[in-house]
Amino acid sequence: MNGYQCYLKRMTKVIPMEVLASQHANYNLGIKLIRGAYMNEERELAAQQGTESPVFDTIEGTHACYNGNMAHIIQSMTERDFLFVASHNQDTCEIAMELVDERGLKERVRFGQLKGFSD
């Protein structure tokens, strides 16, 4: 299972490509979807290197990336795939639960949080 940090702008392209690759190569998809943990460090490193920040400029951009990718993954999942929704965001969890119920994927999608953390 691979972890993907959705505060990174490139995840809008990386995750859909990963889903597509799993379908074309016929392998079991395993994704741990993470909103983000190293935003400040990524921004500082980019500033030191004189490059554009790889991090979304707003929390809304991060939320849109996370929720959009989560929905795409759930809608694309097969009975062999697995998704771990690592989120403290209530809206995200409600969206995920609704999609999981619609697709009948309760055994293929799990939820987790770190105690004491929030958006």
C-alpha positions as CSV (number, residue, x, y, z in Angstrom):
1,M,0.0,0.0,0.0
2,N,1.4,3.4,-1.0
3,G,0.7,6.6,0.9
4,Y,-0.2,9.8,-1.0
5,Q,0.0,13.3,0.5
6,C,-2.8,15.3,-0.9
7,Y,-1.5,18.7,0.1
8,L,0.9,18.3,-2.9
9,K,-0.4,19.9,-6.1
10,R,0.9,17.0,-8.2
11,M,-1.4,14.5,-6.6
12,T,-4.2,15.8,-8.8
13,K,-2.3,13.9,-11.6
14,V,-0.4,11.2,-9.7
15,I,-3.4,9.4,-8.1
16,P,-5.5,9.2,-11.3
17,M,-2.5,7.8,-13.1
18,E,-1.9,5.2,-10.3
19,V,-5.5,4.1,-10.6
20,L,-5.3,3.8,-14.4
21,A,-2.0,1.9,-14.1
22,S,-3.5,-0.6,-11.7
23,Q,-6.3,-1.2,-14.2
24,H,-4.1,-1.6,-17.2
25,A,-1.4,-3.7,-15.5
26,N,-4.1,-5.7,-13.6
27,Y,-2.6,-5.3,-10.1
28,N,-4.4,-4.8,-6.8
29,L,-4.6,-1.1,-5.9
30,G,-3.7,-0.2,-2.4
31,I,-3.8,3.5,-1.4
32,K,-3.4,5.3,1.9
33,L,-4.8,8.8,1.3
34,I,-3.3,11.4,3.5
35,R,-4.3,15.1,3.6
36,G,-0.8,16.2,4.6
37,A,1.8,16.3,7.2
38,Y,4.9,18.2,6.0
39,M,3.4,21.3,4.4
40,N,5.6,23.8,6.3
41,E,8.8,21.8,5.6
42,E,7.9,21.5,1.9
43,R,7.2,25.3,1.6
44,E,10.5,26.1,3.4
45,L,12.5,23.8,1.2
46,A,11.0,25.3,-2.0
47,A,11.8,28.8,-0.7
48,Q,15.4,27.8,0.0
49,Q,15.8,26.3,-3.4
50,G,14.0,29.3,-5.1
51,T,11.4,27.0,-6.6
52,E,7.6,27.1,-6.6
53,S,6.0,25.6,-3.6
54,P,4.6,22.1,-4.3
55,V,1.9,22.6,-1.7
56,F,-1.6,24.0,-2.4
57,D,-1.8,27.7,-1.4
58,T,-5.1,27.2,0.5
59,I,-6.6,24.5,2.7
60,E,-9.6,24.6,0.2
61,G,-7.2,23.4,-2.5
62,T,-6.0,20.6,-0.3
63,H,-9.5,19.6,0.6
64,A,-10.6,19.6,-3.1
65,C,-7.6,17.5,-4.0
66,Y,-8.2,15.0,-1.2
67,N,-11.9,14.7,-1.7
68,G,-11.7,14.5,-5.5
69,N,-9.0,11.8,-5.4
70,M,-10.9,9.9,-2.8
71,A,-14.1,9.9,-4.8
72,H,-12.2,8.9,-8.0
73,I,-10.5,6.0,-6.2
74,I,-13.7,4.7,-4.6
75,Q,-15.6,5.0,-7.9
76,S,-12.8,3.1,-9.7
77,M,-12.2,0.4,-7.1
78,T,-12.6,-3.3,-7.8
79,E,-13.2,-6.1,-5.3
80,R,-9.4,-6.6,-5.1
81,D,-8.5,-3.0,-4.3
82,F,-8.0,-1.3,-0.9
83,L,-8.3,2.3,0.3
84,F,-7.3,3.7,3.7
85,V,-8.9,7.1,4.3
86,A,-6.6,8.8,6.8
87,S,-8.6,11.9,7.7
88,H,-9.9,13.9,10.6
89,N,-12.2,15.9,8.4
90,Q,-15.9,15.1,9.1
91,D,-17.0,16.2,5.6
92,T,-14.5,13.9,4.0
93,C,-15.5,11.0,6.1
94,E,-19.2,11.6,5.3
95,I,-18.5,11.8,1.6
96,A,-16.4,8.6,1.8
97,M,-19.1,6.7,3.8
98,E,-21.8,7.6,1.3
99,L,-19.7,6.5,-1.7
100,V,-18.6,3.3,0.0
101,D,-22.3,2.5,0.8
102,E,-23.3,3.2,-2.8
103,R,-20.6,0.9,-4.1
104,G,-20.9,-1.8,-1.4
105,L,-17.2,-1.5,-0.5
106,K,-17.3,-1.6,3.3
107,E,-14.8,-4.4,3.4
108,R,-12.4,-2.6,1.0
109,V,-12.3,0.9,2.6
110,R,-11.0,1.7,6.1
111,F,-10.8,4.9,8.1
112,G,-8.1,6.1,10.6
113,Q,-7.0,9.1,12.5
114,L,-4.1,10.1,14.7
115,K,-5.3,10.9,18.2
116,G,-5.2,14.6,19.0
117,F,-4.8,15.7,15.4
118,S,-7.3,17.7,13.3
119,D,-7.4,19.8,10.1
